[in-house]
Each structure stands twice: as C-alpha cells, then as structure tokens.
Amino acid sequence: MSRITIDKQTLKAQNKVLRMTATGSSLTEILTTLALEIETLIPKTYCSILLLNDEKQTLENGIGPSLDESYNEILNGTQIGPSVGSCGTAAYRRERVIVKDIEKYILWKEYKSLALSYGLKAYWSQPILSSDGTVLGTFGLYYGEPKVPNIRELGILEDFTHLASVAIEHKKTNEKLQQSEQQYRLLAENVSDFVGLLNQQGVYEYVSPSHEKYLGYSSFELVGKNWLDFVHPDDVNNAIWVFEKQVKIGAPQKLIFRYKHKNGQWIYLEGKGTPIQEEDGLGSRLVYMARDITEQKRAEEQLKIVVHDLEQTQQKFDSLYNNSLDAIFEIDSEGKYYRVNSVAEKITGYQKEELVKLGINDLIIELEKVNNIFTRIKNGESLRVELTLRHKKGHYVNIDVNGVPVFRDDGTVNVIAFVQDITGRKRAEEELRELAYKDSLTGLPTRELFSIELDKAIKSAKEYKYSLGILFIDFDNFKNVNDTLGHHFGDQVLKKLVKIMESQLGKDNLISRQGGDEFLILVENTDKEKTGIICERLIKRLTSPIELHGHEVFITPSIGVCMFPEYEFDAEILIKNADLAMYMAKDIGKNNYQFFSDNLNDQVLRKSRVTNALRKALGNGEFTLHYQPQFELSTNRVKGIEALLRWNPEFGFVSPAEFIPIAEETGLIVEIGEWVLREACKHGKEWNDKGVLKTPVSVNVSARQFKERSFIETVKNVLKETGLPPSNLEIEITERVMIDVNEAVNIVNQLRMLGVRVAIDDFGVGYSSLNMLQSIVIDSLKIDRAFLHDVMKNKRSAGLLEAIIRMGADLGSNVVVEGIETKDQVDFLLSKGVIGQGYYYSRPLPADDLEQYLESLKLKS
C-alpha cells in the first residue's frame, strides 16, 4: 500500500469524524467511529479512548469497541498518577507514553497480569488535550505483541488524538451552550422579576411569564404594544429620556417608575435596560429586567412617618424627662448613673455632675436587694419596689422605684428608674398602722397585730425549739354589766381587768383585745404545766370583786388554751383552737380553763357536720315526729300526747339533746319549730276526726321561737290551716322562757285568748318563781324526771316532789310527772292525782304506730 493511499484513507476517516461532529452525532458515536477507523488504518491494534473525570481525577467512560467489554469495565475509574499504567501516566504527565513490552515495563506493575490475561503485550498512549492545554482524556492503542510505533503510526495517533480533542471540546461547548440556554429560559420563565425585549421604538417583542403572574398581562396582551402605554403619566417624560439614552448612547440605565397593573392599580417598578447592538450598526434593541418595589416604596413612606413619629416621641420624651414630677435615673449596665433629671438632684441632694460619677451602690442602703433587682431588670423584667436612699446630708429617704430595661444596639442593657419620694406617705402609713393595730379603749394590740406577732413567734419557736401558749379569755356574763350599769361603766371595768391581767403576766407576754370582752394572750418559751399555772393565777385574781364608782362587780373568766408545737398550725388556726377550748370551758361551768385537744377538735368537727346537715334537713325531709302518750294514773286513761322531734340524716340518728341546742344557736329552731307545730296539729286533727284521740297534742316551743314577734300569728295560721280546735293544742315552754316575766305573761295570755293550752316543761330546774306563777294561768306543770329518779330511796326527794304536786294542785293546774319507768313509781304516784308519762306506759311512737296503739287501748276499755 502506497503512502498516498494511506493519506487518502486517513483524510477520509478524518472527514467522516468531522462530519459527525458537525452534524451533532453523540460523543460516544464519534469516539467509537474514531476507534474503528484507526484500527483500520493501523492493523492488529485495539483502540481505547478514556475521558477524564476532572473532579475525581479518574479516567472513565471507556470506548474500546474491539477490546473485551469486561476489560473496558475494569479500566473504568482508573486513577491518574505518575506510574499508573500508560493511560494514567500519560494523563498525569500530559505527554505520550510508549510501552513496548507491558510485561517488562515498570509502569504496568499493578496492571501487568490483567493486560497479559487478555493477550495485550504493548500499549501506546497519547493524552487528549484541549485547545487551552487542559487534559480531556487519553487515546491509546494496544498490540498483541511487543512493539513500538513507526513515524507513520505516530502521525496517525497524533491526528486522531486531535480529532478526539475536537469532538470532545465541541460536545462540551454545545453542552455548555444548551445548559446556558436552559438556565436563561428557566430564569426568564420562572423569575419573579420581569424580563423583556423592546425594539428601538419601545415595542414589546418578548415578555417573561412573570408579567402575567404579577402584573396581570399575558404575553399576547403586551407583545406588539409600546411599553410607555402602561407608564404613569407623571413618569412618562423621565421614562422616555432614560429609554432613549439607553438605545442611542448604549449605556445601561436604572429607572424607577409606576406601571399600571391590569386591575388598575399602580405598581412601582425598578428596572435596568441593557442595549443589544444590531449587526447593521443602525440601532439596538433593549433587554430589560425589572422588579416590583411597591412594598419597598410603601415601607419608605412608612419609614418617613415612623421617623417623624420618632422625632415627635423624642421631643415628648425630652419634655417628659425634663418636666417629670418623678426623679428619673438612667443607669448603665455597670450600675453607674448615666443620665438624671433635675428632680433626681432634689431627691438625693447631689448635683447632676456629682450623680453621674456615682452608682446605685453609693446611694441605696439595701445593697444585696438592689443588686438582685438590678440584675433581674437587666435580664428583661420590669419591677416596682420600695427602697431606702441615703441623702447627701445623711438622712434617709424612702423611695418607690419603677425600673424598666432599655436594650441598646451594642447588646448592653441600661435601666431607667422612675423614682418617687414616699417618705411622707410611709410615715403616715406607720401612724395609720399604729392606729389600726392599737385598741382605742385599752391601748392593747388588736387581733391583726396579735396575728402578725404570733406568726413571728411561731417562726422563732420552730427555729429555737420551744413551746408557745395561746390563751383566749372571755369574761362570763359581762353583758349583764353593760345592760345593768351601762357601756361606759363596762368600759371602765375592762380597763381594770386589763391592768389585773398585766400584773399577772411578764413583760414578754403579749396581751391583745379581740373585741368586746374577749382577749388573747401569747405566752412564749413555756410548757403546758407552766401555762396551766398562769391560767390558774389569772382566774384567781380576776374572780376577785372589782370596786368601781361605789359598785362591786363580780366577773369570772373562761379561758381556752392551745399549745404550739403540740398543735403545729398557723396563727389563725391556733387562735381558733384556743377559742374553741374557751367555749368548752364555758360549757362545763365557766370560771375555768381548758386546753384544746384532739377530742375537742372531733367535737367541733361533729358539731360542724351536724350544723351543715341541719341546714338541709327540712328540705331533704329528714325530720319525723314521734308521740308519747300521757296517762291519768287513777283511771289509766289517755289525757294527752307529747310530740317529740326525731332526726335521722344520712350519716345516722342524731339525738335531740345534740341537735336542738345547735338549732337554737343557729336560729334554725324557728323554721323547724313551725314545721313541728304544723305536723303535730295535722296529726291531731286526723286523730280527732277519726275519734281516736280527743285530748290535746303537746308541742315543745323553744325560747327563741316563743319570743319571735310572729309566733302568735304563726300559731293562728297553723290552727286555721289544719283545722285543729285550739283547745286540742298545748304549747310547752321551759322555765327559762319566763325570765322576762312581763314579756312571757303577755305571750301566754295571747295564747290562752286563742283557746290554746299552756304548759311549763321541766318545772323545778329552771329560774321561775312563785310570784311569776301567780301572774299567769298555767294549764299544766310538767315535773322534770330528775325529781322522780331517786324518789323511792330518798325521803327528801319524795317530800320535794309531793310539795311541787300540791303547789300545782293549788294553782289549779294539771301536774304531769315525766320519766315513769317502774311499777313502784306508779304506786308511789297513784294516790296523788297526777298524770304520768314515761317508758312504763309507752315509748315515743311514730304517728301510724301511735294510732294503732290508741285503737288497741279503746278495745281494752
């Protein structure tokens, strides 16, 4: 084959590759063609083309159409380096590498066995370089036997390596152009800014989709129209001037103008145009990019308003600062006075020039407190506190401080303190406090101050492990002194009593007046035995007669005591417990003292429970009436029945002896008593109509109920509602009701005028006198069961009972003896003409059972 033939073949191969490159064939197709063409031009060769991965510095994407595919896969990812086979080394050195015999060449030490296993003995490698000398890959030829290239083969290798370089560079250039075009399209189609193209006359030739999204116009509505048609009339002249300057002079210009939105609103746009020179040089088109700055313009306008407001605020602040009635201290983050107003000079006595050299620790005396407050305010809290300031002249000033944090741009925090002089107010408060905590009559502390001091004493007792005694004193029947001798006299007596108590107590014991004739005493560092001795000494001394203005007054105290820490409660509960113990002292006879105990507490809880339940008892229908008959002993005939109230709440039966006193104390007895009266009259009427009972029904009435102004009216209404004849109702009252004789006589006479019978219950154990009995007519005297209890063994008791029975007979009253339980008692009373009542005859029975009982008696007679 001649040299000319070879040149023609080479040229033909080169042209083929160049056409493929020009017509856009893929790089793989071009390089594969290159490999096959060179293998034709240089027989018995195996071509391998590898591309450089610049980031990883490896050779990849191997093209070797005549090589085994597995060998190509192994070569993929070959690292370039100074001694990495022929390809890796050629790429690293940027020069041709000729390996005549792979088995013997040191560069192939790592790959020798691999190449030989595929029958490859020699390899020539040429780096593929770009036009600027950058490595793009390697172009190599394998041989099945050791061999070096001749001049022709080297020429072909160089020519085809160059063709590969052209193909690779062309492909990369096209890829960059496509990527750039895609990026431009992506930017133009998706950017929120507005991109467009105007011709020399300002007519739209292209607009980005953002025009429709943000301005409302589609490209069809803008392309072909002049952009000035959408510019605000006031901005048109400036817009024309900038546009012409850009087109004619070719200099990019910025423009801010108002553009009309499709909805009619004016949108502020900021745009910049870049001219594109035409090939004929006669003019240029304009590419522009604009963005919506409406919010920015609004913000600028708002900022102007804010700046103006800030200026106004600063003026107001300066005016407030300089004319404030409060002292104003601005304190830096280190606690130094940074700025003060003129009032601060007055309140401290220092001039401004002196104050700014001082700090908070120089003026405020509560150092630990003020430093803690200062730290908290710097941490973001706003605090209002009262402190004490040392004036320049040495005296102290009470101040009210309102501190707020001020956050500075440098990250530090100042404190502004608004300060008022409250020295006068504090002095007035102390005076008022003294008045509020001092009893005006005795000069003793009030309950409020006692509670405060007791709280302090409790803390001290806990700390130093000692006991306290709290004494609650109430003077028995002191009301009688006021009622008989007047309140002024009573006040003088109280002063005398205070002096007596003070004389019996040490200086460390606190005495307090609670109000009226109630007093509290705090005894510190004591025990139960010592406290008991104090109580005994007080009782002995206080029970001595008091002489005042010619009168001799006898007063007795009842004292309740609660010990701490035996009962470790707060001041309020300790006082309450002492009060409860005092009432216990009164209950067991007065003129004594009692210690609070758990048993007493249980009684209080029981009473509280009963009281609460009693308030709901009527509404819950928990009351019932039982009836006990009264018999004429000589004839054994029923002469009357007594209605007896029973209560069975959800927590169990409660004795009348327990709940009746509570009902009287709370005033519930009035409402309950009316219910009893109505129920008893209703049953009496039923039995009367049936012919079961013609005798009176007796109803007990408490002193509280008896003295109600509406009592007589209530009796009238109940008799009218139930239809019971007045003569069939007997009202039972105790002797205690008769203390006020005139009032009692009046009420009894009104009852008798109605035709209602009246009986005195529990006669002989109360306070009535024979003179009182001579003033009114009583239908029945009911002798208390106490007289009958021991009558069979005690002749004196029998004589007394017989005397009362004779007195009742002399007054013309029926005599009813209560509590008959034995036959001997009946025999004793049988000849004395009395009426008997008791368990011997019948227990109290429910209404239905009583009716059956009465029916049975009729059958026996």
Salt bridges, closest charged atoms under 4 A:
ASP7 OD1 - ARG3 NE 3.48
GLU37 OE2 - LYS16 NZ 3.44
GLU153 OE2 - LYS147 NZ 3.25
GLU158 OE2 - ARG96 NH2 2.53
GLU181 OE2 - ARG185 NE 3.36
GLU189 OE2 - ARG185 NH1 3.93
GLU205 OE1 - ARG285 NH1 2.87
GLU221 OE2 - LYS262 NZ 2.98
ASP234 OD2 - HIS232 ND1 3.87
ASP235 OD2 - ARG258 NE 3.00
GLU270 OE1 - ARG291 NH2 2.66
GLU278 OE2 - ARG285 NE 3.14
GLU295 OE2 - ARG298 NH1 2.81
GLU300 OE1 - LYS297 NZ 3.79
GLU301 OE2 - LYS304 NZ 3.67
ASP309 OD1 - HIS308 ND1 3.87
ASP318 OD1 - ARG339 NH2 3.80
GLU354 OE2 - LYS392 NZ 3.02
GLU381 OE1 - ARG376 NH2 3.06
GLU386 OE2 - ARG425 NH2 2.90
GLU386 OE1 - LYS426 NZ 3.03
ASP400 OD1 - ARG384 NE 2.91
GLU429 OE2 - ARG425 NE 3.28
ASP439 OD2 - ARG513 NH1 3.27
GLU453 OE2 - LYS456 NZ 3.56
ASP474 OD2 - LYS586 NZ 2.68
ASP476 OD1 - LYS586 NZ 2.53
ASP483 OD2 - LYS479 NZ 2.73
GLU566 OE2 - LYS528 NZ 3.79
GLU642 OE1 - LYS782 NZ 2.89
GLU658 OE2 - ARG606 NE 2.78
GLU665 OE1 - LYS607 NZ 3.02
GLU674 OE2 - ARG678 NH2 3.36
GLU679 OE2 - LYS682 NZ 3.10
ASP689 OD1 - LYS685 NZ 3.04
GLU721 OE1 - ARG678 NE 2.92
GLU730 OE2 - ARG757 NE 3.28
GLU732 OE2 - LYS782 NZ 2.84
ASP779 OD2 - ARG752 NH1 2.43
GLU802 OE2 - LYS832 NZ 3.36
GLU818 OE2 - LYS782 NZ 3.41
ASP827 OD1 - LYS823 NZ 2.74
GLU851 OE2 - LYS690 NZ 2.93
